[in-house]
Amino acid sequence: MKSTIKQGDIIRVIKMDDANGKDWAAAKMNGQTYMVEFVDDAGQIHVYGSGLAIIPEADEFEIVEQ
């Protein structure tokens, strides 16, 4: 998926891995829409407005607009 996601794309987080409810910052991203800031070399997706990276192998999200 890394090759299809790029800066400026809009994605919606469906379900972040929140460590079984222990990571409130990840849990509050569920259902939110973000603009992609960049994709790092590990393939993690960084978005504006969040200090967390979306990990395609662990988190569920959809592309809203490319």
C-alpha positions, 0 to 999 in steps of 0.5 A, a space after each residue: 500500500 505504501 506506493 499508493 499512499 502519498 502526501 496530500 491524500 485524505 485517509 479515514 482511520 477505521 481502527 487503530 491498534 490501541 493496545 487493548 484500550 491502553 493507548 487513548 491517543 490511538 483510540 481517539 483517531 478511530 473514525 477521524 479523517 486526516 491528510 497524509 503528511 508523508 510516508 516514511 521509509 518503513 511504510 508508516 503513514 504520518 498525518 497532519 494533526 496527530 503525533 502517531 503514525 498509521 502502520 498499514 500492517 496493524 491499523 485499518 484505514 481507507 483512502 478517501 481521496 487521492 
